[in-house]
Amino acid sequence: MSTHPLPVVLIGPMAAGKSRVAQRMATRYGLPHVDTDSVIESRHGAIPEIFRTRGEDGFRRIEAEVVAELLADPRHARSVISLGGGAPMSPLVQPLLEGRTVAYVDVDLDTVRPRIRGNTTRPLLQPDPEARWAQIMAERRETFERLATITLDGRAPRTVAQMARELYDALGAPAAPAHGKDRTA
């Protein structure tokens, strides 16, 4: 019996490692993973291009439609669904997360700095990725914390394997590990 029901939705700021944790949940614990940004890109093209042609509001509408679709799809009922960093800020997405298992990957600037330094592909981090990330995180932290039913400490030196194990345990071990005992946690 799960402590927290599936699916689990991963939220957190850009570059927190949500997709990497979800991928680890898939490979180590056999829980399917779907990433909303990947679904959006497969259907609509590159996210920076969507921002350029449709604006942030247009992107957020597409994003909310994808989140709603994935959460309603029985094929994803036992999945780990990773959301883009800004998705939980959307008034279109927040109601979709109510009553769901939502895991927040909490990180700090020191942890994400090497992942975002010099980044030119994330539209919301321009022109100064580190300063913008810190500003965005300050604006979003309360919402992430409010929506979360599980909080994962993603600050260095914590590893993806440790966060995945923590999430797996919080879910009440919903599936048999894909590769036997997890010795990496």
Sequence and secondary structure as in RCSB ss.txt:
>XXXX:A:sequence
MSTHPLPVVLIGPMAAGKSRVAQRMATRYGLPHVDTDSVIESRHGAIPEIFRTRGEDGFRRIEAEVVAELLADPR
HARSVISLGGGAPMSPLVQPLLEGRTVAYVDVDLDTVRPRIRGNTTRPLLQPDPEARWAQIMAERRETFERLATI
TLDGRAPRTVAQMARELYDALGAPAAPAHGKDRTA
>XXXX:A:secstr
  SS S EEEE STTSSHHHHHHHHHHHH   EEEHHHHHHHHH  HHHHHHHHHHHHHHHHHHHHHHHHHH GG
GTT EEE  TTGGG TTTHHHHTTSEEEEEE  HHHHHHHHTT  S GGG S HHHHHHHHHHHHHHHHHHH SE
EEE  TT  HHHHHHHHHHHTT  S  TTSS    
